Structures are given as structure tokens and as C-alpha cells.
Amino acid sequence: MTAIAGAHPETQCEVLVVGGGPAGSTIAALLAGRGRHVVLVEKDKHPRFHIGESLLPLNLPLLDQLGVEGEVAGIAMLKYGAEFVSPFHDKTVTFDFADAWDKRHPYAYQVRRSEFDHVLLKNATAKGATVIEECKITEVDFQSDGGTVARGQHRDGRNHVWHARFLVDASGRDTLLANRFGIKKRNSKHNSAAIFGHFTNAQRLPGKAEGNISIFWFAHGWFWFIPLHDGTTSVGAVCWPYYMKTRKSDPTTFFMETIALCPAAAERLKDAALVAPVTATGNYSYRAARMTGRGYIMLGDAFAFIDPVFSTGVYLAMNSAFLGADTVETCLSEPREAARALKRFDKEIRRGIDTFSWYIYRVTTPTLREMFMGPRNVLRVQEAVLSLLAGDIFRHSAIRSRLLVFKTLYYVQNLLNFRRSYMGWRRRKHAIRAPGEAT
């Protein structure tokens, strides 16, 4: 392909990172810390609003390695576990991270993403990366010699061209390369949309559990309830597409009507006040056909996004950045090993996503709901599931065999309750179809 011409000024760099979210800021900091010439281009000006405020316990070691754990702790709400609330059960169930297989990570954080992402972006600058905000990459051209030429446009209309040896796509849900290649596809196994807002004076859990995330099942999907350190609470509904298509009113009215359909969540919000505009987003679950190629990788949401019921988004993004930093370093310093490194990166990232996805695809089924609402630690299976919820899925450990036991118990219970399971499968198949798709 030919180079992009006619734009000035032009800049050379070793690594061009597109996107200043958790994935982009993390890999920029890591590579710049290794002495690489890194340029990060972010379309917005930080701090900026972003959804996805709940972190996992295994995020904390990554923050520590970046040197920002203390700063993040100062803006965070402690999260010791997750509460699950079902309309079909007369009790709630709380899973405490301290009861996981690995007891070393007993808590996580709830954070305002505007503050959290800003901390990570500033850290990338402190580590030596050149950070350019309010500039959107509009064109990418891969050269025959393996390099990349990218054109960006600043908010004031000025153009700029970067010549990079390697491109990291951390553009999030903008999915820069997946769109360019035409390889972004709706997830046929799970299709959802979300509507969300922020409230003050929401009723939180008492005592130590105040910062816990609450998950509420309801007829059309599930709700998140995330307490933040400044007194606001993030509340959102992740719903099946058919339900979102029923909206006849403005987003705020529709959101409040949706909350009313979940009495347990409505009770927690009966005295609350909405303090930010309600936002709705579709195309919530997707995956690109590939995440690597000669001279590029995709990180986090730039490759795939899965339903956020287990708060996996930031963790998967940052973990992919750590694995990606090693991969990019190998590609730059040992070109003969590049193909092998990219293949290894691809395998690890897919394994992590697929591990979470098995549970996420089934979290609204009657069988998995029953297992979550009636947990049993037979053969330490509950401890293994808690480790999964904590994000401990990339290490080789004994929890893998226990998770296999959990899956076996799931399939056995499905067979024992075949009619209920079959009807649940039919309802879910109908629910996840794309709008306009035949039933």
C-alpha cells in the first residue's frame, strides 16, 4: 500500500498507541519505561467521562507494577465483594473476595473512570511517553516494510502524520482497525445494550459492604449498582435488544420505567436523585475476527467487548496491555520471533475472554442463577468461582480443574431440569437476536 501524503508536520516514533484509556495508557507507560519512543494519541481531553467503574482484585497487582496503586487508592471506594439479588429468591447472596482460592487479594476498587483513566494517562507521560490529546486518528496505512503511517486530525483542524514501526490499537469501542478491516462482528452468542445514569442518596449496603457492587436480575436482563467514593452511585441496566426496541419515551423516562420493573433496585433508589444525563448504548457485545497482524495488535475493547456483569472490562484491557508490551518488545527487538510472539499473545487473550464468556453467556439462565444463589463449596468449587470473579484466570493454578467441576455440575443440573432449561434456552435465543432478525 502507498503512504499517506500531503499532511504536515510528520513525526517518527517506534510505537504509536491509539487511545488513552486503561489499555493504551498502560502499554504506553510500560514500553516507554523500557526506553521505547512511544507516542500516544487520544481523541478526548482527560479527565473525561467513561462508564465501567468497577475493578477486580487482580487489577491491583497491575496498578502496583505501574506505580500508581497508592494514587488510585486515594480516589477509590473499597470493594470487598459482589452482591447478587434475584427476584426468584427470598435472600441475597454476597461473594467476598477474601474467600477466594487465593486469599492474597481480598478487595478491589470502585473508581470514577474520569479520575482513574487520568491517573493512568499522567503515568504514561511520567514514564516518558509523548501524549497528544484531542487528536483523532483518521487513517492508517500499513507499509510493505512492516511500518505504519497514520494520519490524525487535531480538534482545531490541524493534520499530523506519524510514521511508526508498530501500531497499538487501544481505541476502545471505536474499534479503529476492526472497522478499517471490516472484521468487527456482533457477538452471535450474546447480544445486549445498556442504559445508565448516576444518582446521589442511593441506599448502600451497611458497614464494610458499603462499596460492594450489587447485581440485580430482572425480567429483561440485569442491573449494576456501583457505589463511588464521592457519594454518587452508578446504576445501569444491561438489557436484551428486544426490550430496548420498545422504548417510546426519552432516555431518562425509559430508564426510570426500567428501574421500576426491578423492585429490589427501585427500593434502593426510592430516595435517590439523578445527577447526570442518562446514556444509552447499543452493540454492546462484539468481537473482531483477529487481534494481531504484521506490525499491529489490538488491546481490550478495540478487539472485543463482552457483557460487563463480572466487571471484566478494565482488567482485560490492562492485562492485555501487559501481555501486549512483552509482545511489542519482542516484535521490535527480535523480528524473527514476531510471528510466534503475536500468536502467543492471541492465544492468551482469547483464553481469558473465553473463560469469562462461558459464565457471562449463561448468567441469566435459570440453572446458573440457582447455582449462584445457592453456592456450595464442594471440592472447593465456590472458592474457584470466587477466584474467577476476582480475575485470577491467566495463571496456571488448581482452580482450572475446579471450574471444570462447576461446569459439569451446571450441565448435570440442566439435564435434571430439562424442561426448565430448554424453555430458558428458547427465551434466551429469542432475546439475543439482533433487532429485525427473524425469530
Secondary structure, DSSP 8 states (H G I E B T S, - for coil): -----S---EEEEEEEEE--SHHHHHHHHHHHHTT--EEEE-SS-SS---S--B--TTHHHHHHHHT-HHHHHTTEEEE-EEEEE-TTSSSEEEEEGGGSSSTT---EEEE-HHHHHHHHHHHHHHTT-EEE-SEEEEEEEE-TTS-EEEEEEETTS-EEEEEEEEEEE--GGG-HHHHHHT-EEE-TT---EEEEEEEES----SGGGGG-EEEEEETTEEEEEEE-TTSEEEEEEEE-HHHHTT--S-HHHHHHHHHHT-HHHHHHTTT-EE-S--EEE---SEEES-SEETTEEE-GGGTEE--GGG--HHHHHHHHHHHHHHHHHHHHH-GGGHHHHHHHHHHHHHHHHHHHHHHHHHTTSHHHHHHHHS---GGGHHHHHHHHHHT--SS--THHHHHHHHHHHHHHHHHHTHHHHHHHHHHHHHHTS-TT---
